[in-house]
Structure formats: C-alpha cells, structure tokens
C-alpha cells in the first residue's frame, strides 16, 4: 500500500492524535498532545482510507538532546513499515543531537534494530496516594532556580517544557511538578539530591492532587519504587530507555529520579 508522505502536524490535527492513541488502548490525553505540540514537533501520516491518522510520532529537541515518543500506528496498518519510517523521520529531523526514547516490549526489537541501545529506564505507577505522614515539599515560586536545577540534572535548558507544567514544589536542591493531564496528575520531573528528598517532593505534589497521581521512578532507584508501591500506586509496564548509537546522555543521572512522563 502507498501511504501519503510523513508531514508535520498542526494544532488542528491533535484530535486525530488522541483518536489514534485511544484506538491502541492508550489514554486519551488531549492536554498532553497539546503540550508536546507546543514544545516539540508532531509528525503524522494521513490514513489512506481517510479515517484519521495511520501513524504519529513526536520529537522534542532541547539543545544537544532530543527525545522521540508517542510512536503509534493504527492497527489496520500494522506491519507495513510505518513505525520504522516515522521513527527514522524523527531521527533525521533531530540532526546531530543525542536521541533517546522509552520503549514498550513490543517496540523494543524495532528500536534495537535501528541502532538504539538500552540505557536504563523507568516504570509508571498510578493510583491514589496513601500518605505516610512524612515531610513534604513546599510550593515553589522561584522558577529560575528550577530551570537551573533541571539543567544541572539533564544537561540542557528545558525552559519551554518546564514553563508549561503545573504547580511546582521544592526542597533545597530539588523540585517536582504536578501537572493535570486530564485523567491523572503527573508527578515529574522529580529532580533531587537524595531519595529522601524525592519522597518529600512526591508527597508535596500528591497531597495537593485532586485525584489519582502518576509517577515513573527511574530503574536506578529501586527503594523509591518500592516506597511508591507501598503508598498504593500500582505499577504499569516497565519502559526501557534507549539511546541512539549508545551515546551518553548529558547531565547528572543521580539527580533524575523520575521524568515528566515517558513522552518527554
């Protein structure tokens, strides 16, 4: 089958992105799609049958680094090479940046065949937070300090992303955001100097969240993952992180306790 060319999507295409995600049993997250579109580039392939999108993917560049996410192919167009093609398109658009992504178990073989190398990962946890009464973080108003701490942790300036997230909470040397994406409050990124600080940040956000929360602890911190589960959050599927060509990500990984979703 001949497919239309891959194109950069605009805001009018975002409902079709949510439709495609929902068709693959992903949450319908229009707020997240809007954020990804505002900060990055959303690519898509129009379905040949005229019904929405056949495929989509997101590229988010920040300085020397870029992430690829939300790689989706409509079920009726599987095994036609669309996933590989749209990922390759995003890779090309990233130029010489260090490119990374989080993979599902289904996407892992494809990405490894394209030259991505496993470099850790994270696992989502969702549910109603059972407070243990420990110390919590304070609301933070010093946005410039947050940008500085985030750049130390990630090695690049991510102000356009941070500027679009929800309420910020802080401890000395760390911060976390709580962002309502429609069906859950995402806790992340969680940047801290210790696991004790990371727990305080998660508590701070969770105590103000109106309903369920989600946090994706990095594999490097199994004790934090165990604590999150003790607090009543239920694990979802693990998400290995892969870097194209096995290149080193910049920044200080010891401070990166959880991302703002695996999509960014």
Buried (B, 14 or more C-beta within 10 A) or exposed (E): EEBEEBEEBEEEBBEBBBBBBEBEEEBBBBBBBBBBBEBBBBBBBBBEEEEBBBBBBBBBBBBBBBBBBBBBBBEEBEEBEBBBBBBBBBBEBBEEBBBBBBBEEEBBEBBBEBEBBBBBBBBBBBBEBEEEEEEBBEEBEEEEBBBEBBBEBBBBBBBBBBEBBBBBBBBEBBBBBBBBBEBBBBBBBBBBBBBBBBBBBBBBBBBBBEEBBBBBBBBBBEEBBEBBBEBBBEBEEBBBBBBBEEBEBBBEBEBBBBBBBBBB
